[in-house]
C-alpha cells in the first residue's frame, strides 16, 4: 500500500483559511471589539474586493451548510437590505479618504442573490455603487444564481448593471440524482434558465456540478457533464459531495467516513477531469475548469478571491485585513440562522468588528502557501520569499516532505511549488495538513449550531 492510498482524499473543502469555526467573539479577546476605522487605517485600499451576501434560498439543498435560510417572510428582504445599507455606510466611512479607496472586483453570493426581486437587485447594486463606491460596470462582477430564480427580469438587471460572470448551481442534470441530493428541480427548468442566461450580454457562464451523489455512476456523471458542455460554459466547477453535520443529508446518512465512497468520488473526479480536458478545458484547481478558447475574465480566480483587502457586507460575509479576518456569528441549524439574520436586521451600529481571528506571521505564511499551492499553476518560490523574507521549504519542511513522499508535488517545475495531477486530486487532504495547531484546536473546540 502506497503512502497516497493510506490518506483519505476527502477531508475538508478548504475555500478560506482560517475557517469560520476558528473564529471567536472579539469582545472576549484582548482589546475587545475593534473599530473598523482602526482596522483599515493602515491597509492598502486601492484594489479592494467587495462581497455582498444574500442569505436567502427558495429551498435548502441536502448537502448545504452555507449560511442561508429558506424563504423571507414579513418583508424580511427589505429589512435585510435596509441593514445592508446601514452597514455599507458605516464601512465606507471607516475606510476614510475616498481618493485612496478603489474596488477592483465585486461579487454577490449567498444563499441565492437572485432570490431577490428585480427591484431589490437594483437596490443591491445601488448600495454597492452609491454607498461603497464600487463602479460595477467597470470592474469584474460575479453573481450566483439558481435554476428557479434565474428569471428574465432579474438577469436583465444584472446584465445592465455590469455583471461579467454568472454562476449557476445545477449540481446534476439527472433528476433522480437531484432528488437524491435533496435538491428538487426539473431538467426543463435548468435548461430554461441556461437559455435565459445565454440570451443576456453576460460574458462568462459558470456551471456547478457535484459528484458522489447516491446512485451516481460514471455513465450518469458523463450525462451531466455532456449536458453542461452543450452550453459551452466558459467555466465549470466540479464539487465532491460532502455530507456535513446538521444538513439534511447529514441527518439521513450521518456516517460518511467510508472508503468505498471516497474511492467512488475519486474515480468520478478523474473521469470528469479527463472528460473536460479532452473537450478543450484547462484545469485551474481541483474544482475549477476554464474553457481554453474563452476570453479570460478579469479578476481573482477560485481561492485567490479570499485575499487581504476584502470587504464583506451582510451577516454571512467575511472581511479580510492583513491582520484580522472578521465576520458575524456562524450557524447551520435553521433556527440559529434565523436568529442571526433577525439580529443583523435590527443592528443600528456597524462600526465595530464582531467575530473573527487575528492572523499572525505564521498564519499568513500558511494561508499564502495553502491558497497558492491549491492552484494548478502553483506558487513561485521567489514570490513567497519576497513577501515573507523566508523560504517556504524552510518554513514548512515536514509538510512539504510528506507531500513529496506521497507523489503530490511536481518535481519537474524548478522555482515553482506545484502539485502533480495526483496532488491536485488530493487537494482536500493536502489543504487541511497546512492548518496550524492553534487553528485545528479552535475548530475542534467549536460547537456547531
Secondary structure, DSSP 4 states (H G I P E B T S, - for coil): --TGGGS-S-S---SSSS-GGG-EEGGGSTT-S-BHHHHHTTS--SSEEEEEEE-EESS--TT--SS-EE---TTHHHHHHHHHHHHHHHHHHHH--GGG--EEEEEEEES-GGGS-HHHHHHHHHIIIIIT---TTTSEEEEEEETTT--HHHHHHHHHTT--EEEEEEE-SSHHHHHHTT----HHHHHHHHHHHHTSS--EEEEEEEE--TT--HHHHHHHHHHHHTTT-SEEEEEE----TTSHHHHH------HHHHHHHHHHHHHHHHHHHHTTEEESBSSEEEETTSPPPSS--GGGGS-SSEEEESTT--EE-SSEEEE-----SHHHHHHHHHHHHT----SB--EEEE--HHHHHHHHHHHHHTBTT-EEHHHHHHHHSS-HHHHTHHHHHHHHHTT-B-TT-TTEE-B-HHHHHTHHHHGGGGS-HHHHHHHHH----
